[in-house]
Amino acid sequence: MKKIMIFGTFDIFHKGHISFIKQAKKYGDFLIVVIARDKTVEKVKGVQSYNNEKIRMKMIINSGLAEKVILGDLKDRYAAIKKYKPEIICLGYDQKFFIDKLKNKLSEFGLNKTKIIRLKSYYPQIYKSSKLKQKLLKFQDISREINKYKNKEKAIVLSGFFKTGKGQYGEGDKFLGLVMPIQRVLAKKFVTLDFNEISKMLKSEYHDFRMIGLLILTYKYEKASITERQKIYQFYFRNLKAVNNWDLVDLTVPQIVGRYLWESGESRNILYKLVGSKNLWERRISILATFYFLKNKDFKDTIRLSEILLRDRDDLIHKATGWMLREMGKRDEAALIKFLNRHHTVMPRTMLRYSIEKLSKEEKFYYMKK
């Protein structure tokens, strides 16, 4: 009896796994499948398996493709090899875990004749567990991940920072306390969530969920086709109510709204509709969208919208407008100076102060002494 041994997680059992097992069976007549333990999967891959070890084991047994199916040993990764002494060990095309030491270990165990064979892949662009799992991701999956990183102390700090008290601009907003680096990691991890699942995030009462949902859209946009980008842009506008604080606006509007309008060549009239809105965040969206234009040295809409916003009474609009004017000045100081010479005497002080931050001391003094 010639024993073959293979190892794997076998999560989301698919045709690629079946091909792997059938290829291995050709090298002997008794196939032993060693299933990776849940704790091992999480330790090695950094994430939990979609199915637990008992379910994964049962799927292989029910396939009828193996003579023996066992769970790996949590204390000794080589325990199965030492116990069953296989003549052949077959590896998947992309298996790397503990393989580098395998030859030396076989010699140590007195299994010098055991052969290690690397098997061929089976349409890896389609049949790869990580890709298939991504398609199955749901709102509850990312909710579970988000809740792992809740931080009550941080949530209290953020609630104060984003002015969630009665009568303040973020009134009623709630925080779970996730820091931005974690939010970005989760957004990238769950970038394959579809619009239905993202819309659930954007309807959440928690700021953290909305931010991650919006960040997912920015990452989707980055790799999307022209047609897909239009859909993301339209979806963004259908869910504009979710973009209801300055960080949500600032981190996503330039990358989606501004970029789409620049790349598509579509009318920018929507920005002039937003700038006249009674909603603070819609007005901020209008000016922040021009950040992408500025990066391409297109200043006309920043100037026109800034002129409209000279009459705005909200400090958050003054800051955003001053910021965009400053960005314009970093690319073309003459354009900023021209704007200031025309409007500095009527500019709100905060807007003016933000816009001249990069100018010389003499210039700052001149414009601030109005």
C-alpha positions as CSV (number, residue, x, y, z in Angstrom):
1,M,0.0,0.0,0.0
2,K,1.4,3.3,-1.1
3,K,0.4,6.2,1.1
4,I,0.0,9.8,-0.2
5,M,-0.5,12.7,2.2
6,I,-1.8,16.2,1.4
7,F,-2.5,19.2,3.6
8,G,-4.9,22.0,3.3
9,T,-7.6,24.3,4.8
10,F,-10.1,23.3,2.1
11,D,-12.4,26.2,2.9
12,I,-15.3,26.7,0.4
13,F,-14.7,23.2,-1.1
14,H,-14.4,23.8,-4.9
15,K,-13.2,22.3,-8.2
16,G,-9.7,23.5,-7.5
17,H,-9.6,21.3,-4.4
18,I,-11.1,18.4,-6.2
19,S,-8.4,18.6,-8.9
20,F,-5.8,18.8,-6.2
21,I,-7.1,15.7,-4.5
22,K,-7.5,13.7,-7.7
23,Q,-4.0,14.6,-8.9
24,A,-2.6,13.4,-5.6
25,K,-4.5,10.1,-5.7
26,K,-2.7,9.2,-8.9
27,Y,0.6,8.8,-7.0
28,G,-0.6,6.0,-4.7
29,D,-3.6,4.0,-3.5
30,F,-4.2,5.3,0.0
31,L,-4.8,9.1,0.3
32,I,-4.6,10.8,3.7
33,V,-5.9,14.3,3.9
34,V,-4.8,16.5,6.8
35,I,-7.2,19.4,7.5
36,A,-5.7,22.6,9.0
37,R,-7.1,23.4,12.4
38,D,-9.1,26.6,13.0
39,K,-6.5,28.1,15.3
40,T,-3.7,27.3,12.8
41,V,-5.6,29.0,9.9
42,E,-6.1,32.1,11.9
43,K,-2.5,32.2,13.1
44,V,-1.0,31.6,9.6
45,K,-3.5,33.6,7.4
46,G,-4.5,36.2,9.9
47,V,-8.2,35.6,9.5
48,Q,-10.6,32.9,10.5
49,S,-11.7,30.3,8.0
50,Y,-15.2,30.7,6.5
51,N,-16.2,27.2,7.7
52,N,-14.9,25.7,10.9
53,E,-12.7,22.7,11.0
54,K,-15.5,20.2,11.6
55,I,-17.5,21.4,8.6
56,R,-14.3,21.4,6.4
57,M,-13.5,17.9,7.5
58,K,-17.0,16.7,6.8
59,M,-17.0,18.1,3.3
60,I,-13.8,16.1,2.4
61,I,-15.2,12.9,3.9
62,N,-18.5,13.3,2.1
63,S,-16.6,13.8,-1.2
64,G,-15.5,10.2,-1.0
65,L,-12.1,11.2,-2.6
66,A,-9.9,10.2,0.4
67,E,-9.3,7.0,2.3
68,K,-8.6,8.9,5.5
69,V,-9.4,12.4,6.7
70,I,-7.9,13.8,9.9
71,L,-7.4,17.1,11.7
72,G,-3.9,18.5,12.0
73,D,-2.2,18.5,15.4
74,L,-2.2,21.8,17.2
75,K,1.1,21.1,19.0
76,D,3.1,19.4,16.4
77,R,2.6,20.3,12.7
78,Y,4.5,17.2,11.6
79,A,2.6,14.7,13.8
80,A,0.6,13.2,10.9
81,I,3.8,12.6,8.9
82,K,5.5,10.9,11.8
83,K,2.5,8.7,12.5
84,Y,1.5,7.6,9.0
85,K,4.9,7.7,7.3
86,P,3.6,8.5,3.7
87,E,5.7,7.5,0.7
88,I,4.5,10.6,-1.2
89,I,3.6,14.1,0.1
90,C,1.8,16.2,-2.5
91,L,1.8,20.0,-2.3
92,G,-0.6,22.5,-3.9
93,Y,0.8,24.9,-6.4
94,D,0.7,27.8,-3.9
95,Q,1.4,26.0,-0.6
96,K,4.2,27.6,1.4
97,F,3.5,27.0,5.1
98,F,6.3,25.0,6.8
99,I,7.4,23.6,3.3
100,D,10.9,25.2,3.5
101,K,11.8,22.9,6.4
102,L,10.0,19.8,5.2
103,K,12.9,18.0,3.5
104,N,15.1,18.4,6.6
105,K,12.3,17.2,8.8
106,L,11.7,14.1,6.6
107,S,15.3,13.2,7.0
108,E,15.1,13.8,10.7
109,F,12.1,11.4,10.9
110,G,14.0,8.7,8.9
111,L,11.7,9.2,5.9
112,N,14.5,9.9,3.4
113,K,12.6,8.0,0.6
114,T,9.5,10.1,1.0
115,K,9.0,12.1,-2.2
116,I,7.7,15.7,-2.2
117,I,5.7,16.5,-5.4
118,R,4.3,19.9,-6.3
119,L,1.0,19.6,-8.1
120,K,-0.5,21.8,-10.9
121,S,-3.0,24.5,-10.4
122,Y,-6.6,24.3,-11.7
123,Y,-7.8,27.7,-13.1
124,P,-6.5,29.6,-10.0
125,Q,-7.9,32.8,-11.4
126,I,-11.4,31.3,-10.7
127,Y,-11.0,28.4,-8.2
128,K,-9.1,29.8,-5.3
129,S,-10.6,29.8,-1.9
130,S,-9.6,33.4,-1.0
131,K,-11.3,34.7,-4.2
132,L,-14.5,32.6,-3.7
133,K,-14.8,33.6,-0.1
134,Q,-14.6,37.3,-1.1
135,K,-17.7,36.8,-3.2
136,L,-19.6,35.4,-0.2
137,L,-18.8,38.2,2.1
138,K,-21.8,39.8,3.7
139,F,-22.7,42.7,6.1
140,Q,-22.6,40.4,9.1
141,D,-19.1,39.3,8.2
142,I,-17.7,42.8,8.3
143,S,-19.8,43.6,11.3
144,R,-18.2,40.8,13.2
145,E,-14.7,42.1,12.2
146,I,-15.5,45.7,13.1
147,N,-16.8,44.7,16.5
148,K,-13.5,43.0,17.3
149,Y,-11.8,46.5,17.3
150,K,-14.4,48.4,19.4
151,N,-12.8,50.7,21.9
152,K,-15.0,52.5,24.4
153,E,-12.4,55.0,25.6
154,K,-11.5,55.9,22.0
155,A,-15.2,56.2,21.1
156,I,-15.8,58.8,23.8
157,V,-12.8,60.8,22.5
158,L,-14.1,60.6,19.0
159,S,-17.6,61.6,20.0
160,G,-16.2,64.8,21.4
161,F,-13.8,65.5,18.6
162,F,-16.6,65.2,16.0
163,K,-19.0,67.3,17.9
164,T,-21.9,64.9,18.5
165,G,-23.5,66.9,21.3
166,K,-26.9,68.5,21.1
167,G,-26.9,71.4,18.7
168,Q,-23.4,70.6,17.3
169,Y,-22.7,69.7,13.7
170,G,-22.4,65.9,14.4
171,E,-25.4,65.7,16.8
172,G,-26.4,62.2,17.5
173,D,-23.6,60.4,15.7
174,K,-22.2,57.3,17.4
175,F,-18.7,55.8,17.4
176,L,-17.3,52.4,18.1
177,G,-13.8,53.8,18.5
178,L,-12.0,52.2,15.5
179,V,-8.8,54.1,14.6
180,M,-8.4,55.1,10.9
181,P,-5.6,52.6,10.1
182,I,-7.8,49.7,11.2
183,Q,-10.7,51.1,9.2
184,R,-8.6,51.2,6.1
185,V,-7.4,47.6,6.6
186,L,-11.0,46.4,7.0
187,A,-12.1,48.4,3.9
188,K,-9.4,46.7,1.8
189,K,-10.2,43.3,3.2
190,F,-13.9,43.6,2.4
191,V,-13.5,45.5,-0.9
192,T,-15.5,42.9,-2.8
193,L,-18.7,43.6,-0.8
194,D,-21.5,44.4,-3.3
195,F,-23.7,47.5,-3.3
196,N,-26.5,45.9,-1.3
197,E,-24.1,45.1,1.6
198,I,-22.4,48.4,1.4
199,S,-25.7,50.2,1.6
200,K,-26.4,48.5,4.9
201,M,-23.1,49.9,6.2
202,L,-24.0,53.4,5.0
203,K,-27.3,53.2,6.8
204,S,-25.6,52.4,10.1
205,E,-26.0,54.7,13.1
206,Y,-22.3,54.2,13.7
207,H,-19.8,56.5,12.1
208,D,-17.2,53.8,11.8
209,F,-19.5,51.6,9.6
210,R,-20.2,54.5,7.3
211,M,-16.6,55.5,7.0
212,I,-15.5,51.9,6.1
213,G,-18.4,51.6,3.6
214,L,-17.3,54.8,1.9
215,L,-13.6,53.8,1.9
216,I,-14.6,50.5,0.3
217,L,-16.2,52.6,-2.5
218,T,-12.9,54.5,-3.0
219,Y,-10.9,51.3,-3.2
220,K,-13.4,49.8,-5.6
221,Y,-13.3,52.9,-7.8
222,E,-9.5,52.6,-8.0
223,K,-9.6,49.3,-9.9
224,A,-13.0,49.7,-11.6
225,S,-13.6,50.0,-15.4
226,I,-15.2,53.3,-16.8
227,T,-18.6,51.7,-16.7
228,E,-18.2,50.5,-13.1
229,R,-16.9,53.9,-12.0
230,Q,-20.0,55.5,-13.2
231,K,-22.1,53.0,-11.2
232,I,-20.0,53.7,-8.1
233,Y,-20.4,57.5,-8.6
234,Q,-24.2,57.1,-9.0
235,F,-24.4,54.8,-6.0
236,Y,-22.4,57.4,-3.9
237,F,-25.0,60.1,-4.8
238,R,-27.9,57.8,-4.0
239,N,-26.4,57.4,-0.5
240,L,-25.3,61.0,0.0
241,K,-27.1,61.2,3.4
242,A,-24.5,58.9,4.8
243,V,-21.7,61.4,4.0
244,N,-22.6,63.5,7.0
245,N,-19.4,64.6,8.7
246,W,-16.2,66.4,7.5
247,D,-14.0,63.3,7.6
248,L,-16.4,61.3,5.5
249,V,-16.5,64.1,3.0
250,D,-12.8,64.8,2.9
251,L,-11.6,61.2,2.6
252,T,-13.9,60.1,-0.2
253,V,-15.4,63.0,-2.2
254,P,-12.2,63.9,-4.1
255,Q,-11.5,60.2,-5.0
256,I,-15.0,59.5,-6.2
257,V,-17.0,62.6,-7.1
258,G,-14.1,64.8,-8.1
259,R,-12.2,62.1,-10.0
260,Y,-15.3,60.8,-11.8
261,L,-16.3,64.3,-13.0
262,W,-12.7,65.0,-14.2
263,E,-12.3,61.6,-15.9
264,S,-15.7,61.3,-17.5
265,G,-16.0,64.9,-18.7
266,E,-19.6,65.0,-17.4
267,S,-21.2,68.3,-16.5
268,R,-20.1,69.7,-13.2
269,N,-23.4,71.4,-12.7
270,I,-24.1,69.0,-9.8
271,L,-21.5,70.9,-7.8
272,Y,-23.3,74.2,-8.3
273,K,-26.5,72.6,-7.1
274,L,-24.8,71.2,-4.0
275,V,-23.1,74.6,-3.2
276,G,-26.6,76.1,-2.9
277,S,-27.9,73.4,-0.5
278,K,-29.0,74.1,3.0
279,N,-27.2,71.0,4.0
280,L,-23.7,71.8,5.4
281,W,-22.2,68.6,4.1
282,E,-23.5,69.0,0.6
283,R,-21.9,72.4,0.4
284,R,-18.6,70.9,1.7
285,I,-18.9,68.2,-0.9
286,S,-19.1,70.8,-3.7
287,I,-15.8,72.4,-2.8
288,L,-13.9,69.3,-1.8
289,A,-14.8,67.6,-5.2
290,T,-12.5,70.3,-6.8
291,F,-9.5,68.9,-4.9
292,Y,-9.1,66.3,-7.7
293,F,-9.4,69.1,-10.3
294,L,-6.6,71.1,-8.5
295,K,-4.3,68.1,-8.7
296,N,-4.7,68.3,-12.4
297,K,-4.2,72.1,-12.4
298,D,-7.8,72.9,-13.2
299,F,-8.7,75.9,-11.0
300,K,-11.8,77.4,-12.5
301,D,-14.4,75.5,-10.4
302,T,-12.5,76.0,-7.2
303,I,-12.5,79.7,-7.9
304,R,-16.1,80.0,-8.9
305,L,-17.3,77.9,-5.9
306,S,-15.1,79.7,-3.5
307,E,-16.6,83.0,-4.7
308,I,-20.1,81.6,-4.0
309,L,-19.0,80.4,-0.5
310,L,-17.6,83.8,0.5
311,R,-21.1,84.4,1.9
312,D,-21.4,81.1,3.7
313,R,-21.8,81.4,7.5
314,D,-20.5,78.0,8.6
315,D,-16.9,77.7,10.0
316,L,-16.5,74.2,8.5
317,I,-17.2,75.6,5.0
318,H,-14.7,78.5,5.7
319,K,-12.0,76.0,6.6
320,A,-12.7,73.7,3.6
321,T,-12.8,76.6,1.1
322,G,-9.6,78.1,2.6
323,W,-7.9,74.7,2.4
324,M,-8.8,74.3,-1.3
325,L,-7.6,77.9,-2.1
326,R,-4.3,77.1,-0.3
327,E,-4.0,73.9,-2.4
328,M,-4.6,76.0,-5.5
329,G,-1.8,78.4,-4.4
330,K,0.6,75.5,-3.9
331,R,0.2,74.7,-7.6
332,D,-0.1,78.3,-8.9
333,E,0.6,81.0,-6.4
334,A,-0.3,83.7,-8.9
335,A,-3.9,82.3,-9.2
336,L,-4.3,82.5,-5.4
337,I,-2.8,86.0,-5.2
338,K,-5.3,87.1,-7.9
339,F,-8.2,85.6,-5.9
340,L,-7.0,87.2,-2.7
341,N,-6.5,90.7,-4.3
342,R,-10.0,90.5,-5.5
343,H,-11.7,89.1,-2.4
344,H,-9.6,89.3,0.8
345,T,-11.4,92.2,2.2
346,V,-14.7,90.2,2.3
347,M,-13.4,86.7,3.0
348,P,-14.4,85.2,6.3
349,R,-11.3,85.4,8.6
350,T,-11.0,81.6,8.9
351,M,-11.2,81.1,5.2
352,L,-8.6,83.8,4.6
353,R,-6.3,82.5,7.3
354,Y,-6.4,78.9,5.9
355,S,-5.8,80.1,2.3
356,I,-2.6,82.1,3.1
357,E,-0.8,79.6,5.3
358,K,1.9,78.9,2.7
359,L,2.5,82.6,1.8
360,S,5.4,84.7,3.1
361,K,5.1,86.5,6.5
362,E,4.9,89.8,4.7
363,E,2.1,88.6,2.4
364,K,0.2,87.1,5.4
365,F,0.4,90.4,7.2
366,Y,-0.8,92.3,4.2
367,Y,-3.9,90.2,3.7
368,M,-4.8,89.9,7.4
369,K,-4.7,93.6,8.1
370,K,-7.8,94.4,6.1
